[in-house]
Amino acid sequence: MNSALPLLEVSGLTMRFGGLVAVDGVGLTARTGDITALIGPNGAGKTTIFNCLTGFYKPTSGRLLLRHPSRGEVELQRLPGFQVARHGVVRTFQNIRLFPRMTVLENLMVAQHVGLMAKSGFSIAGLLGLSGWRSAEKGAIDKARLWLDRLELTRVADEEAGNLSYGMQRRVEIARAMATDPLLLCLDEPAAGLNPRETAALGELLLSIREQFGIGILLIEHDMSLVMRISDQVHVVEYGRKIAEGTPDQVRNDERVIKAYLGEPEEEEMPAEVAQDLNIGEARP
Ligand SMILES: Nc1ncnc2c1ncn2[C@@H]1O[C@H](COP(=O)(O)OP(=O)(O)OP(=O)(O)O)[C@@H](O)[C@H]1O
């Protein structure tokens, strides 16, 4: 657990769609060196929080404070959406969004496009081969290859991304995000569609990224077993509101969380696998 000031501090985040309040005054923090999970039942507002955080939506109100190591305190909600990733808050999506007809290596190159264009001076001359552009391009290829190597994807570097297994495509998405040097990696349901073996490998991968690169990871995930195993902190939302936060042990024993996931005891029987994941098998009839 990292005790410095949080990398990200969200306060009073509200997002309305017409009459619907999808996110209602949510606060949360994410720290460098931590895996922070954001969980809650379907429709609770998790992806909307991510969309606000990563510049896809302009929040109705609230403050999204990023402590950037060189730029100081940045209020993300004030930035144009495309600037958020440039400040190091990078995401993956619930549905994989690779370029399926490009190779894996090309997918990682595209992610670095903005940096490359900046090196070209956004000019035709730059693109036509000035040395600054050429060395930047080489740097981008080297960085892409480094991340492919780190995520054990080198052997598929020249394959079309769309031909890979779902689990491998998820890995490529994470490699692509990491190649942009994020401060905060936001993963929206990275285990969705993965088999148990792929999910276990994903867990190991996220733990090793946290260990080796000391970035913050913010994770939306429905696989409670994965969340409970790898997270440092867990925030729980229901109907757009934060209902609990704490360590996995604190959250799995929180009555409000148990009710949010399972309903009232008399309403429905607890599914055995959920009870096992939350480790509350003995606590309920
Ligand atoms: N662009 C939008 N326009 C209108 N309503 C929206 C929009 N995006 C989300 N919502 C609504 O906001 C609420 C929260 O949705 P959101 O996708 O954030 O939930 P979630 O917790 O991510 O759900 P899930 O776990 O199923 O992905 C839902 O009622 C949803 O229908």
The ligand as an ORCA input file, in Angstrom:
! r2SCAN-3c Opt
* xyz 0 1
  N     -24.814      7.494    -23.009
  C     -25.811      7.176    -22.178
  N     -27.038      7.692    -22.335
  C     -28.056      7.387    -21.485
  N     -27.927      6.539    -20.436
  C     -26.720      5.989    -20.243
  C     -25.600      6.270    -21.088
  N     -24.531      5.560    -20.630
  C     -24.965      4.891    -19.558
  N     -26.274      5.144    -19.319
  C     -27.089      4.604    -18.227
  O     -26.384      4.871    -17.014
  C     -26.536      3.780    -16.112
  C     -25.168      3.274    -15.704
  O     -24.618      2.571    -16.828
  P     -23.117      2.048    -16.832
  O     -22.860      1.440    -18.174
  O     -22.206      3.122    -16.384
  O     -23.183      0.906    -15.716
  P     -22.118     -0.222    -15.383
  O     -22.012     -0.267    -13.892
  O     -20.869     -0.009    -16.141
  O     -22.864     -1.521    -15.915
  P     -22.262     -2.909    -16.486
  O     -21.617     -3.598    -15.326
  O     -23.495     -3.629    -16.936
  O     -21.314     -2.579    -17.596
  C     -27.414      2.751    -16.800
  O     -28.747      2.959    -16.392
  C     -27.235      3.080    -18.253
  O     -28.354      2.686    -19.016
*
